[in-house]
Amino acid sequence: ISVARNLISAFGRVAPHHDYFFTVPPDLGYEKCCQLAPQHETLVYQHRGLVQRWIWETFSLPQIVGEFQPDVIFNVANRGLASPPCPQATLIQDSHLFYSFVHFGAISQRERFKFWYHRRHLKKSLNATQLLFCQTEVAKERLRKTYGNGFLIKLCPNQFSLFATAPAAAMAEPEPLRPLAGKFKLFVLTRYYSHKNLEVILQLFRKRKSALHDVAVILTISPDQHPNAAKLLQDVKRYGLEQNIITVGALRQDELAAWYRHADALFLPTLLESFSGTYIESMSHGCPILTSDMDFAHGVCGEAALYFDPSSVNAICRSILQLKGDRALYRSLVEKGRSRLQSHSETWDEIGRGVINGLEELVMGN
């Protein structure tokens, strides 16, 4: 959502002379972004469930797109049309599409079928896709290994969201953090998804509660996000871990700066990412990073993170205690994060211009 909103906004600024037809879901802030393009039409549509989505993508959407008579189609929802009326490009952000199922976490058969369906749809649409965008070199390599070399791939990196800025007055310590004074506070910024590996946090404190008695983890999940989210939060109470695992629910983007500034570290034990914008945001706010020893994390963070095996409670505990007890390491990670930001220095307007250039080249080549 954040990437799409920032890209759409950038299109209106860097290429206002083009005609745009946007199809977007409601209530996520897209409509305001679309209005930045002087010449645009916007169709707001909400599908509900796989069947309705299949009907929409297979029958309704192709007809609507055809009526607009586009020169090029740019898909930001990870797959394109099976029979587009013109050249098309697709931005792949969902890492489920190019990592193996072992990275997905504990998923149900229904979720497994959903991911299989999305992969099948993408593979089918690639026969009529001339250009792919992805966010990192790691993702680019994995896409090649998964789907072959029959298409051009360009980078469309992530960046600090323009919607996450906040005035100085909003930097005060958030109220839920105040009772945690004296504790080492780990900020886990995510909705609930199986691949985020949040259950390992419960295991961590059940097994190493004594060693981590002065450590608190701040979760931003809520029980309505997934049945397993509700179970996780119930288990926190069941095992008496409310003093170590604190839940604050979903946060708005414009609230995040204060949480980064007043947390001691970003903590992401995730098994699967494409380009987590939380890494960039954390570096921007001087918040050191504790995260999984995985290729996607190394690709974004480089030396600006302390890595651990996300499947090992002991390894995670050692990393937390290492960062907590070593101020020189702490300061080093903050400085390395600031330096690492130089390799992620493109603005959203520059990123948007890069995408527009790719689309224009695609049209001129056909």
KESE-31704 format. One record per residue (C-alpha): residue in three letters; x negated, y, z; residue number from 1. Coordinates in pm, whole numbers. Each point is the difference from the previous one (the first is absolute). Example, Ala and Ser with C-alpha at 12.3 -4.5 7.8 and 13.67 -1.06 7.14 Angstrom:
! KESE-31704
   code        X        Y        Z   pos
    Ala    -1230     -450      780     1
    Ser     -137      344      -66     2
END
This chain:
! KESE-31704
   code        X        Y        Z   pos
    Ile        0        0        0     1
    Ser     -276      241       97     2
    Val     -199      -66     -317     3
    Ala      303       36     -225     4
    Arg      114      323      164     5
    Asn     -344      156      -29     6
    Leu      -40     -112     -363     7
    Ile      341      126     -109     8
    Ser      -66      333      167     9
    Ala     -338       24     -173    10
    Phe      155      -69     -344    11
    Gly      223      304       37    12
    Arg     -301      216       84    13
    Val     -262     -123     -247    14
    Ala      221      -84     -299    15
    Pro      317      212       26    16
    His       32       16     -380    17
    His      104     -366      -29    18
    Asp      358     -129       18    19
    Tyr       55     -245      285    20
    Phe      272     -252       75    21
    Phe      -35     -134      354    22
    Thr      183     -299      146    23
    Val      -42       -1      378    24
    Pro      162     -151      311    25
    Pro      190      233      235    26
    Asp      -85      148      340    27
    Leu     -380      -30      -26    28
    Gly      -83      355     -106    29
    Tyr      -47      -72     -371    30
    Glu      266      239     -124    31
    Lys     -182      307      133    32
    Cys     -324     -117     -163    33
    Cys      171      -48     -336    34
    Gln      127      357        7    35
    Leu     -359      128      -35    36
    Ala       11     -102     -367    37
    Pro      175      286     -186    38
    Gln      136     -233     -269    39
    His      139     -310      165    40
    Glu      297     -226       52    41
    Thr       28     -213      312    42
    Leu      208     -313       46    43
    Val       36     -108      364    44
    Tyr       84     -368       32    45
    Gln        2     -243      293    46
    His       -4     -373      -74    47
    Arg       86     -243      278    48
    Gly     -151     -346       -5    49
    Leu     -190     -207     -254    50
    Val      300      -80     -219    51
    Gln      107      361      -39    52
    Arg     -362       99      -59    53
    Trp      -33     -262     -274    54
    Ile      318      123     -171    55
    Trp     -118      362       24    56
    Glu     -349      -67     -134    57
    Thr      109     -246     -269    58
    Phe      305      174     -145    59
    Ser       83      345      137    60
    Leu     -342      164       25    61
    Pro     -122      -93     -353    62
    Gln      318      147     -149    63
    Ile      -31      323      199    64
    Val     -368       36      -89    65
    Gly       76      -60     -368    66
    Glu      257      277       -2    67
    Phe     -264      245      123    68
    Gln     -224     -100     -294    69
    Pro     -329       34      188    70
    Asp     -345       21     -157    71
    Val     -146     -196      290    72
    Ile      120     -177      316    73
    Phe     -187       21      330    74
    Asn      109     -255      260    75
    Val      -96       63      363    76
    Ala      187     -306      132    77
    Asn     -268     -259      -85    78
    Arg      147     -137     -322    79
    Gly      143      121     -327    80
    Leu      276      -76     -246    81
    Ala      -13     -333     -184    82
    Ser       95      167     -333    83
    Pro      -74      373       21    84
    Pro       92      229     -291    85
    Cys     -345      165        9    86
    Pro     -346      -45      155    87
    Gln        3      -45      375    88
    Ala     -240       21      292    89
    Thr       43     -144      349    90
    Leu     -151       94      335    91
    Ile      -69     -309      211    92
    Gln        2       83      372    93
    Asp      142     -322      145    94
    Ser     -296     -219       91    95
    His      229     -305       27    96
    Leu      -21       -2     -379    97
    Phe     -373      -70      -15    98
    Tyr      -93     -179      325    99
    Ser       66     -366       81   100
    Phe      283     -106      229   101
    Val     -242      -75      286   102
    His      -26      376       53   103
    Phe      374       52       33   104
    Gly       36      -98      366   105
    Ala      287     -207      136   106
    Ile      271       52     -260   107
    Ser      334     -176      -47   108
    Gln       96     -202     -305   109
    Arg      226      286     -107   110
    Glu     -290      245       18   111
    Arg     -223     -247     -185   112
    Phe      260      -21     -278   113
    Lys       21      381      -12   114
    Phe     -377       33      -50   115
    Trp        6     -277     -261   116
    Tyr      276      186     -183   117
    His     -192      328        3   118
    Arg     -314     -172     -134   119
    Arg      200     -171     -273   120
    His      162      330      -99   121
    Leu     -336      178      -11   122
    Lys     -159     -277     -208   123
    Lys      288       12     -247   124
    Ser      -11      380      -28   125
    Leu     -378       -4      -57   126
    Asn       64     -138     -349   127
    Ala      145      343      -82   128
    Thr     -229      214      218   129
    Gln     -295      182     -153   130
    Leu     -144      163      312   131
    Leu      -22      -86      368   132
    Phe      -93      236      279   133
    Cys     -128     -128      334   134
    Gln     -145      171      304   135
    Thr     -349     -149       52   136
    Glu     -276     -191     -175   137
    Val       79     -294      229   138
    Ala      361       -4     -122   139
    Lys     -119       34     -360   140
    Glu     -223     -307       33   141
    Arg      274     -206      164   142
    Leu      252       99     -268   143
    Arg     -242     -118     -269   144
    Lys      -47     -333      178   145
    Thr      374      -46       45   146
    Tyr      140      115     -335   147
    Gly     -292        1     -245   148
    Asn     -153      270     -219   149
    Gly      279       74     -246   150
    Phe       60      358      109   151
    Leu     -181      321       89   152
    Ile      -34       84      371   153
    Lys      -62      351      133   154
    Leu      -31      118      359   155
    Cys      266      206      175   156
    Pro     -142       35      352   157
    Asn      185       84      318   158
    Gln      -62      320      193   159
    Phe      103      181      316   160
    Ser      369       72      -44   161
    Leu      101      362      -50   162
    Phe      310      -85      201   163
    Ala     -210      -92      306   164
    Thr     -125      354       65   165
    Ala      109      162      324   166
    Pro      -39      345      160   167
    Ala     -237       44      292   168
    Ala      295       19      238   169
    Ala       90     -359      -94   170
    Met     -341     -133      114   171
    Ala       94      -19      367   172
    Glu      -31     -341      161   173
    Pro      315     -204      -74   174
    Glu      210      -60      310   175
    Pro      -25     -385      -10   176
    Leu     -382       25       21   177
    Arg       -9      208      318   178
    Pro       62     -289      243   179
    Leu     -295     -181     -165   180
    Ala     -264      244      127   181
    Gly     -316     -193       84   182
    Lys       78     -285     -235   183
    Phe     -171      -71     -332   184
    Lys      281       60     -248   185
    Leu       17     -199     -327   186
    Phe      240      139     -261   187
    Val      165     -263     -224   188
    Leu      179      200     -270   189
    Thr      225     -229     -203   190
    Arg      349     -132      -51   191
    Tyr       45     -367       75   192
    Tyr     -118     -229     -278   193
    Ser     -123     -357       42   194
    His     -335       79     -162   195
    Lys      -71      273      257   196
    Asn      -84     -284      243   197
    Leu      153      180      299   198
    Glu       64     -324      188   199
    Val     -375      -27       59   200
    Ile       31      305      228   201
    Leu      236     -193      226   202
    Gln     -242     -295        3   203
    Leu     -286      238       74   204
    Phe      151      139      318   205
    Arg      140     -333      116   206
    Lys     -346     -158      -19   207
    Arg     -226      295       86   208
    Lys      222      224      212   209
    Ser     -257       26      280   210
    Ala     -279      115     -231   211
    Leu      237      245     -171   212
    His      180      124      311   213
    Asp      -78      365      -84   214
    Val       82      -28     -371   215
    Ala      339       96     -147   216
    Val      129      -72     -349   217
    Ile      258      236     -150   218
    Leu      235     -169     -248   219
    Thr      223      192     -243   220
    Ile      237     -286      -78   221
    Ser      366      -33       95   222
    Pro      216     -311       44   223
    Asp      222       79     -300   224
    Gln     -291      -28     -246   225
    His      -18     -380        2   226
    Pro      125     -290      217   227
    Asn     -361      -70       95   228
    Ala      -43      362      109   229
    Ala      286      -44      246   230
    Lys     -154     -325      125   231
    Leu     -341      160       43   232
    Leu      142      283      208   233
    Gln      201     -244      211   234
    Asp     -316     -204       62   235
    Val     -184      310      119   236
    Lys      256       29      280   237
    Arg       17     -376       53   238
    Tyr     -372      -18       75   239
    Gly      -11      323      199   240
    Leu     -225      188     -241   241
    Glu      190      331       -9   242
    Gln     -295      183      160   243
    Asn     -233     -110     -279   244
    Ile      228      -14     -306   245
    Ile      206      316      -40   246
    Thr      259       43     -273   247
    Val       90      348     -126   248
    Gly      200      -89     -313   249
    Ala      -35      146     -347   250
    Leu     -174      337      -29   251
    Arg       46      273     -260   252
    Gln     -300       85     -214   253
    Asp      -17      352      138   254
    Glu      -31     -147      354   255
    Leu     -299     -220      -73   256
    Ala     -281      253       44   257
    Ala       64       33      374   258
    Trp        0     -377       48   259
    Tyr     -331      -40     -183   260
    Arg     -155      288      194   261
    His       99     -138      340   262
    Ala      -61     -371      -66   263
    Asp     -345     -147       63   264
    Ala       -4     -215     -314   265
    Leu      208     -125     -289   266
    Phe       54     -375       41   267
    Leu      110     -205     -302   268
    Pro      -31     -382       23   269
    Thr      163      -31     -343   270
    Leu      -47     -295     -238   271
    Leu       99      178     -318   272
    Glu      -15      352     -146   273
    Ser      -45      178     -330   274
    Phe     -120      340      126   275
    Ser      131       83      344   276
    Gly       41      376       22   277
    Thr      -37      -32      377   278
    Tyr     -375      -52      -48   279
    Ile      -34      335     -176   280
    Glu      226      177      249   281
    Ser     -198     -142      291   282
    Met     -332      119     -146   283
    Ser      151      343      -64   284
    His       99       39      364   285
    Gly     -326     -129      150   286
    Cys      156     -323      124   287
    Pro     -235     -303      -22   288
    Ile      125     -315     -170   289
    Leu       22     -357      130   290
    Thr      121     -229     -275   291
    Ser      -16     -338     -171   292
    Asp     -318     -128     -162   293
    Met      166      -21     -343   294
    Asp      -99      122     -346   295
    Phe      280      258      -22   296
    Ala     -112      163      326   297
    His     -368        8      -97   298
    Gly       94      147     -338   299
    Val      164      302      164   300
    Cys     -190       41      328   301
    Gly     -352     -115      -83   302
    Glu     -215       58      311   303
    Ala      266      220      160   304
    Ala      170     -285      187   305
    Leu      -72     -271      254   306
    Tyr      115     -331     -148   307
    Phe      126     -320      162   308
    Asp      139     -339     -101   309
    Pro      379       61       13   310
    Ser       67     -366       80   311
    Ser     -224       -4      310   312
    Val      125      142      331   313
    Asn     -353      -18      140   314
    Ala     -148      191     -294   315
    Ile      268      270       26   316
    Cys      -54       32      375   317
    Arg     -378       34      -44   318
    Ser       44      276     -257   319
    Ile      239      197      220   320
    Leu     -229      -24      300   321
    Gln     -302       87     -214   322
    Leu      159      319     -130   323
    Lys      144       88      341   324
    Gly     -335      -37      174   325
    Asp     -238      150     -254   326
    Arg       40      375      -41   327
    Ala     -286       17     -249   328
    Leu      180     -253     -221   329
    Tyr      324      193       44   330
    Arg     -157      328     -112   331
    Ser     -179     -176     -287   332
    Leu      326     -140     -139   333
    Val      163      342       16   334
    Glu     -292      157     -190   335
    Lys      -11     -282     -253   336
    Gly      373       47      -53   337
    Arg      -51      367      -83   338
    Ser     -278      -94     -242   339
    Arg      209     -277     -154   340
    Leu      274      251      -78   341
    Gln     -231      149     -263   342
    Ser       49     -314     -209   343
    His      379       52       31   344
    Ser       -6      368      -84   345
    Glu      245       15     -292   346
    Thr      303      215       72   347
    Trp      349     -119      -85   348
    Asp        6      245     -291   349
    Glu     -322     -155     -134   350
    Ile      139     -349       47   351
    Gly      326      100     -169   352
    Arg     -190      159     -290   353
    Gly     -197     -323      -42   354
    Val      323     -198      -28   355
    Ile      152      249     -245   356
    Asn     -317      -14     -213   357
    Gly       24     -378      -10   358
    Leu      363       14     -107   359
    Glu      -70      263     -268   360
    Glu     -284     -212     -139   361
    Leu      232     -299       -4   362
    Val      255      191     -208   363
    Met     -259      141     -241   364
    Gly     -148     -346      -50   365
    Asn      334     -132     -116   366
END
